[in-house]
Amino acid sequence: MVLETLNPLHYNITSLVPDTMPVATVPILILMCFLFLIWNHEETSSIPGPGYCMGIGPLISHGRFLWMGVGNACNYYNKTYGEFVRVWISGEETFIISK
């Protein structure tokens, strides 16, 4: 008798989930997406450099410094953005000033 009540095939799964579940999840998902966008929003900086883009920009910037080395990466960013550039190294905002 105990095994029969614990058998998942004994129950109809659709009867366990109420009909209001999909109606309630849509506003919750919209709210979560809205909060995620607000959380990742960052005001644009007046200093040129690669964008933040939900944390992808710092990963690419740091990876470029590891892959190319400090000198070559600085030269690349100076050619691309100018003599005053904002990049991320180890997750920290770093400014490259050169002429």
C-alpha positions as CSV (number, residue, x, y, z in Angstrom):
1,M,0.0,0.0,0.0
2,V,2.8,2.4,0.8
3,L,4.6,1.6,-2.4
4,E,1.4,2.2,-4.4
5,T,1.0,5.7,-2.9
6,L,4.7,6.6,-3.7
7,N,4.5,5.4,-7.3
8,P,4.7,8.6,-9.5
9,L,2.7,6.8,-12.3
10,H,-0.2,6.5,-9.9
11,Y,-0.8,10.3,-10.0
12,N,-1.7,12.5,-12.9
13,I,0.9,15.3,-13.0
14,T,-1.4,17.8,-14.7
15,S,-3.9,17.5,-11.8
16,L,-1.2,18.5,-9.3
17,V,-0.3,21.8,-11.1
18,P,-3.1,24.4,-10.8
19,D,-4.4,26.1,-13.9
20,T,-3.4,29.5,-12.6
21,M,0.3,28.6,-12.6
22,P,1.0,29.8,-16.2
23,V,-1.0,33.0,-15.6
24,A,1.0,33.8,-12.4
25,T,4.4,33.0,-13.9
26,V,4.2,35.5,-16.8
27,P,4.2,38.6,-14.6
28,I,6.9,37.1,-12.4
29,L,9.1,36.4,-15.4
30,I,8.5,39.9,-16.8
31,L,9.4,41.4,-13.4
32,M,12.6,39.3,-13.1
33,C,13.7,40.4,-16.6
34,F,13.0,44.1,-15.8
35,L,15.0,43.8,-12.5
36,F,17.9,42.1,-14.4
37,L,18.0,44.9,-16.9
38,I,18.0,47.5,-14.2
39,W,20.7,45.7,-12.3
40,N,23.0,45.5,-15.4
41,H,22.3,49.0,-16.5
42,E,25.3,51.3,-16.3
43,E,25.4,54.9,-17.3
44,T,27.6,55.5,-20.3
45,S,31.0,57.0,-19.4
46,S,32.4,60.0,-21.1
47,I,35.8,58.2,-21.2
48,P,36.1,56.1,-24.4
49,G,36.8,52.4,-24.1
50,P,35.1,49.0,-24.6
51,G,31.5,48.8,-23.4
52,Y,30.5,47.0,-20.2
53,C,27.8,44.8,-21.9
54,M,26.6,42.9,-18.8
55,G,30.1,42.0,-17.7
56,I,31.3,40.7,-21.1
57,G,33.4,43.8,-21.8
58,P,35.6,43.4,-18.7
59,L,36.2,39.7,-19.6
60,I,37.2,40.5,-23.1
61,S,39.4,43.4,-21.9
62,H,41.2,41.3,-19.3
63,G,41.6,38.4,-21.7
64,R,43.2,40.7,-24.3
65,F,45.7,41.9,-21.7
66,L,46.5,38.3,-20.7
67,W,46.8,37.1,-24.4
68,M,48.6,40.1,-26.0
69,G,50.6,41.3,-23.0
70,V,50.4,44.8,-21.5
71,G,52.3,46.7,-24.1
72,N,50.5,45.3,-27.2
73,A,47.1,45.5,-25.6
74,C,47.7,49.2,-24.6
75,N,48.8,50.0,-28.1
76,Y,45.7,48.3,-29.5
77,Y,43.4,50.2,-27.2
78,N,45.2,53.5,-27.9
79,K,44.9,53.0,-31.7
80,T,41.2,52.0,-31.3
81,Y,39.9,54.6,-28.7
82,G,42.6,57.3,-28.4
83,E,45.2,58.4,-25.9
84,F,42.9,58.2,-22.8
85,V,41.1,54.8,-22.5
86,R,39.1,53.0,-19.9
87,V,39.6,49.2,-19.7
88,W,39.1,46.5,-17.1
89,I,42.0,44.5,-15.7
90,S,41.1,41.8,-13.1
91,G,37.6,43.2,-12.8
92,E,38.8,46.7,-11.9
93,E,38.3,49.8,-14.0
94,T,41.7,50.9,-15.2
95,F,42.7,54.0,-17.2
96,I,45.4,53.9,-19.9
97,I,46.9,57.3,-20.5
98,S,49.5,57.6,-23.3
99,K,50.5,59.9,-26.0
